[in-house]
Amino acid sequence: MMQKWNRKRTHFPLLAVLFSLFIAASIFYNERNIQQIHEDNKQQQSSITHTSLLASAPPKTSGANDQKRALASLDRFTTCASTRKYSGKKTGLTDRTMESSRRGGTPESCNLFSGKWAFDNTSYPLYNESHCPYMSDQLACRKHGRTDLRYQTWRWQPHNCNLKRGQWISMVCLLQSAIPPEKRSMSPNAPLTIFKAEEYNASVEFYWAPLLVESNSDDPVNHRLADRIIRPDSVLKHAAQWENADILVFNTYLWWRQGPVKLLWSSEENGICEELDGLGAMELAMETWAEWVASKVNPTIKRVFFVTMSPTHLWSREWKPESEGNCYQENTPIEVEGYWGSGSDLPTMRMVKNVLGKLGPKVSVVNITRLSEYRKDGHPSIYRKFWETFSPQQLSNPTSYSDCIHWCLPGVPDVWNELLFNLL
């Protein structure tokens, strides 16, 4: 059980501090995952989604069966012997499996996800970008030349209620500032990265599983592949790492928008893959994940959250008709309540809602999509580190390489953390 935060400088539970790393862990990895952002922008692609894991106990070591299964696991060298059309085969998700998950649940007294952004340069920003040693160079917009800092000073204000407030800075930035250096540690980059608060015998862990089910993209470094190959019916490899967590936070989205996905079923011994569009493949993966949640998660001892898609702002004509830009030089939120752009896919949202609905109270939804849709000003644009060298022609046209997928920090992701804290 997590202990209470008992230092004099704050009176909030340690849990309120620890949960916020789930976003930070994604930032920690993103720096390596999108070295060609200008190409991805043109195709509405990115590699920013992932599965996040929070835990207060270390994962179990693999047994003989797990080791045997790992030998047959997909990796970046996996290829399909041949590919055929999708046969219509489904994963093992059944209504009977989900029956117990549908029961129970209490209505939400306040819709935290419906509201507006209020300018607040008194309470915000919640922390100083330069004071966080874990800050990623692709998110440190001020460091890389952004002078308009209003993106740091917007507070999310739900209609008819308020977010709970506390001593908030975001993600690992909060953790490193609140815990003495000798009492904290971060493991090296790996599929499972762990931040430990040693004084409290607690840890916050990030586990790299961008497609939820087993895939050839499960290497956190080498995953920029021509074809996405998944085992749509196999989540056991990843689930072995999820089992001991007290709080689990999942999300997945943009990886499924990179074209057709190849399916290599566990029962297929000849390397023959089936091909399916990204939405259909995501639904299969979501159902396999949901079956694991329905059958393995006891909501009285484990909390599970699913974070909805993080939107992009690649086409300014969607909020400014007849313009030809993107998020470059945008410095205020969209004020039209109910705005919806192409960076958030409605069919995908409906599919996710349907799958999560079958799980009932076993999963809480953190709906960041619409509130983030309003924040066209919150992306790094050109104010981040890029790994490639741009030509003079590209440099003369900043919109051609602007990053309208990630988010500046301090900024929008801080509110995602506040929302999660309220749900906890």
ZAMARGU-4260 file (C-alpha; in steps of 0.2 Angstrom, whole numbers, plus 5000, padded with zeros to 4 digits):
<rodrens>
0) 5000/5000/5000 | 5006/5017/4996 | 5011/5028/5010 | 5006/5046/5013 | 5017/5060/5008
5) 5023/5067/5025 | 5036/5080/5021 | 5031/5097/5028 | 5032/5106/5011 | 5016/5097/5005
10) 5001/5088/5012 | 4996/5078/4997 | 4996/5059/4996 | 5012/5052/4987 | 4999/5043/4976
15) 4995/5060/4969 | 5013/5063/4965 | 5017/5047/4958 | 5003/5044/4946 | 5008/5059/4935
20) 5023/5050/4928 | 5012/5041/4915 | 5013/5055/4903 | 5031/5059/4907 | 5036/5041/4903
25) 5029/5044/4885 | 5039/5060/4884 | 5055/5050/4889 | 5053/5039/4875 | 5046/5051/4862
30) 5063/5059/4859 | 5069/5043/4850 | 5053/5039/4841 | 5050/5053/4829 | 5066/5058/4821
35) 5057/5062/4804 | 5043/5072/4811 | 5040/5083/4795 | 5038/5067/4785 | 5025/5060/4797
40) 5016/5077/4798 | 5012/5076/4779 | 5005/5058/4781 | 4996/5062/4798 | 5008/5049/4806
45) 5017/5048/4822 | 5025/5037/4835 | 5019/5045/4851 | 5006/5032/4857 | 5010/5018/4869
50) 5005/5009/4884 | 5009/5016/4901 | 5011/5007/4917 | 5011/5013/4935 | 5015/5001/4949
55) 5021/4999/4967 | 5028/4982/4965 | 5041/4975/4953 | 5035/4964/4938 | 5036/4945/4940
60) 5051/4936/4933 | 5047/4925/4918 | 5044/4907/4921 | 5048/4893/4909 | 5032/4895/4899
65) 5035/4913/4897 | 5053/4910/4891 | 5046/4897/4879 | 5034/4909/4872 | 5047/4923/4871
70) 5056/4912/4858 | 5042/4913/4846 | 5038/4932/4849 | 5038/4944/4836 | 5052/4956/4834
75) 5058/4969/4821 | 5065/4956/4810 | 5049/4946/4808 | 5042/4945/4791 | 5027/4937/4783
80) 5030/4922/4771 | 5015/4929/4761 | 5000/4940/4764 | 4981/4937/4761 | 4965/4946/4764
85) 4958/4947/4781 | 4947/4932/4784 | 4935/4940/4796 | 4942/4930/4811 | 4939/4937/4828
90) 4949/4937/4844 | 4943/4927/4859 | 4932/4942/4866 | 4915/4935/4871 | 4899/4943/4878
95) 4900/4930/4892 | 4918/4935/4897 | 4912/4953/4898 | 4896/4950/4908 | 4903/4953/4925
100) 4912/4969/4919 | 4895/4977/4914 | 4888/4977/4931 | 4890/4990/4944 | 4897/5008/4942
105) 4892/5025/4948 | 4887/5040/4938 | 4899/5054/4937 | 4893/5069/4946 | 4903/5081/4935
110) 4909/5080/4918 | 4927/5085/4920 | 4930/5084/4901 | 4918/5097/4895 | 4923/5115/4898
115) 4934/5129/4891 | 4952/5135/4893 | 4954/5150/4904 | 4969/5161/4903 | 4978/5161/4920
120) 4995/5168/4921 | 4994/5169/4940 | 4993/5150/4944 | 5002/5144/4928 | 5014/5138/4923
125) 5015/5125/4936 | 5034/5122/4934 | 5049/5129/4926 | 5054/5120/4910 | 5073/5123/4914
130) 5072/5115/4931 | 5068/5098/4926 | 5083/5087/4921 | 5071/5074/4912 | 5064/5087/4900
135) 5065/5081/4882 | 5072/5092/4869 | 5058/5090/4858 | 5046/5097/4871 | 5056/5111/4878
140) 5049/5124/4867 | 5056/5139/4877 | 5074/5132/4876 | 5073/5131/4858 | 5067/5148/4854
145) 5049/5150/4857 | 5046/5168/4865 | 5027/5168/4865 | 5024/5159/4882 | 5006/5160/4883
150) 5004/5142/4879 | 5010/5139/4897 | 4997/5149/4905 | 4980/5141/4901 | 4970/5132/4914
155) 4956/5119/4910 | 4940/5125/4917 | 4926/5112/4917 | 4908/5118/4916 | 4899/5118/4933
160) 4914/5111/4943 | 4932/5113/4947 | 4947/5102/4945 | 4955/5098/4962 | 4971/5108/4964
165) 4988/5104/4973 | 5006/5106/4971 | 5007/5102/4953 | 5021/5101/4941 | 5021/5088/4927
170) 5027/5070/4926 | 5045/5066/4931 | 5047/5085/4933 | 5036/5084/4948 | 5044/5068/4955
175) 5062/5074/4953 | 5058/5091/4962 | 5048/5083/4976 | 5060/5069/4981 | 5078/5072/4986
180) 5091/5066/4973 | 5098/5052/4984 | 5080/5045/4986 | 5076/5043/4968 | 5082/5034/4953
185) 5078/5031/4935 | 5082/5015/4926 | 5091/5016/4909 | 5081/5016/4893 | 5072/4999/4891
190) 5055/4992/4887 | 5052/4994/4905 | 5058/5010/4912 | 5056/5012/4931 | 5057/5028/4942
195) 5059/5024/4960 | 5054/5034/4975 | 5065/5024/4987 | 5060/5032/5003 | 5042/5026/5000
200) 5046/5009/4992 | 5035/5015/4977 | 5039/5015/4959 | 5031/5022/4943 | 5034/5012/4928
205) 5033/5014/4909 | 5031/4999/4898 | 5033/5000/4879 | 5018/4991/4870 | 5012/5004/4857
210) 5000/4992/4849 | 4993/4984/4865 | 4995/4966/4858 | 5012/4959/4853 | 5020/4967/4838
215) 5036/4969/4828 | 5037/4986/4835 | 5039/4981/4853 | 5057/4987/4853 | 5057/5005/4861
220) 5071/5010/4850 | 5071/5001/4833 | 5053/5001/4828 | 5052/5012/4812 | 5047/4998/4801
225) 5039/4997/4783 | 5026/4985/4789 | 5017/4984/4806 | 5014/4965/4811 | 5004/4961/4826
230) 4998/4945/4834 | 4980/4951/4836 | 4975/4937/4849 | 4991/4938/4860 | 4993/4950/4874
235) 5001/4938/4887 | 5019/4944/4884 | 5014/4962/4889 | 5002/4956/4902 | 5015/4948/4912
240) 5022/4965/4915 | 5005/4973/4919 | 5000/4960/4932 | 5008/4967/4948 | 5003/4985/4945
245) 4991/4994/4957 | 4987/5007/4944 | 4987/5004/4925 | 4985/5018/4912 | 4984/5013/4894
250) 4982/5022/4877 | 4985/5018/4859 | 4980/5027/4843 | 4991/5036/4830 | 5001/5020/4827
255) 4986/5013/4819 | 4985/5027/4806 | 5000/5022/4797 | 4992/5011/4784 | 4986/4993/4783
260) 4992/4981/4797 | 4997/4963/4795 | 4990/4950/4806 | 5000/4935/4811 | 4988/4924/4822
265) 4996/4913/4835 | 4989/4898/4827 | 4997/4901/4811 | 5013/4891/4809 | 5018/4895/4791
270) 5021/4913/4793 | 5005/4918/4782 | 4999/4935/4787 | 4982/4943/4784 | 4980/4961/4780
275) 4967/4973/4788 | 4965/4992/4789 | 4971/5001/4804 | 4954/5004/4812 | 4949/4985/4810
280) 4966/4980/4817 | 4965/4992/4832 | 4948/4985/4836 | 4955/4967/4836 | 4969/4972/4848
285) 4957/4982/4859 | 4946/4967/4861 | 4960/4956/4865 | 4966/4969/4878 | 4948/4970/4885
290) 4947/4952/4887 | 4962/4952/4898 | 4955/4966/4908 | 4938/4958/4910 | 4946/4941/4916
295) 4961/4947/4926 | 4957/4963/4934 | 4949/4965/4951 | 4943/4983/4952 | 4944/4982/4971
300) 4963/4981/4971 | 4968/4987/4954 | 4963/5003/4945 | 4963/5003/4926 | 4962/5019/4915
305) 4961/5021/4896 | 4967/5038/4889 | 4958/5043/4873 | 4968/5049/4858 | 4979/5065/4858
310) 4974/5076/4843 | 4985/5083/4830 | 4984/5100/4822 | 4991/5098/4804 | 4979/5108/4794
315) 4975/5126/4799 | 4960/5127/4786 | 4950/5116/4798 | 4950/5131/4811 | 4954/5145/4799
320) 4945/5142/4782 | 4955/5145/4766 | 4972/5145/4775 | 4986/5134/4770 | 4996/5132/4786
325) 4996/5121/4802 | 5000/5124/4820 | 5015/5136/4816 | 5013/5153/4823 | 4997/5148/4832
330) 4997/5156/4850 | 4979/5155/4856 | 4966/5141/4859 | 4952/5137/4847 | 4937/5146/4855
335) 4923/5137/4846 | 4916/5125/4859 | 4913/5108/4851 | 4927/5110/4838 | 4932/5094/4830
340) 4947/5092/4818 | 4953/5078/4807 | 4967/5075/4820 | 4954/5065/4830 | 4946/5051/4821
345) 4927/5049/4825 | 4925/5031/4819 | 4940/5026/4830 | 4932/5035/4845 | 4916/5026/4843
350) 4925/5009/4842 | 4935/5013/4858 | 4919/5019/4867 | 4910/5002/4862 | 4924/4991/4868
355) 4927/5001/4884 | 4908/5001/4887 | 4908/4982/4888 | 4921/4983/4903 | 4909/4994/4914
360) 4917/5000/4930 | 4933/4990/4927 | 4940/5004/4916 | 4939/5023/4919 | 4941/5034/4904
365) 4952/5049/4904 | 4945/5059/4889 | 4958/5071/4884 | 4953/5072/4866 | 4941/5087/4864
370) 4949/5098/4877 | 4966/5095/4868 | 4958/5098/4851 | 4956/5117/4856 | 4974/5119/4859
375) 4981/5122/4842 | 4994/5133/4851 | 5001/5120/4862 | 5013/5110/4850 | 5031/5113/4848
380) 5030/5118/4830 | 5048/5123/4825 | 5053/5126/4843 | 5061/5109/4847 | 5076/5099/4843
385) 5076/5091/4826 | 5089/5077/4822 | 5089/5079/4803 | 5097/5094/4794 | 5084/5104/4784
390) 5088/5112/4767 | 5087/5131/4764 | 5071/5128/4755 | 5063/5119/4770 | 5070/5132/4782
395) 5061/5145/4772 | 5045/5137/4774 | 5043/5133/4793 | 5026/5124/4791 | 5034/5110/4781
400) 5043/5104/4796 | 5033/5110/4811 | 5029/5097/4824 | 5010/5098/4827 | 5009/5081/4835
405) 5019/5083/4852 | 5015/5096/4865 | 5026/5109/4873 | 5029/5108/4892 | 5024/5116/4903
410) 5007/5114/4894 | 4993/5103/4889 | 4999/5087/4896 | 4999/5095/4913 | 4980/5095/4913
415) 4980/5077/4908 | 4989/5073/4924 | 4976/5084/4934 | 4962/5075/4926 | 4969/5058/4931
420) 4972/5064/4949 | 4954/5069/4950 | 4948/5052/4944 | 4960/5043/4957
</rodrens>
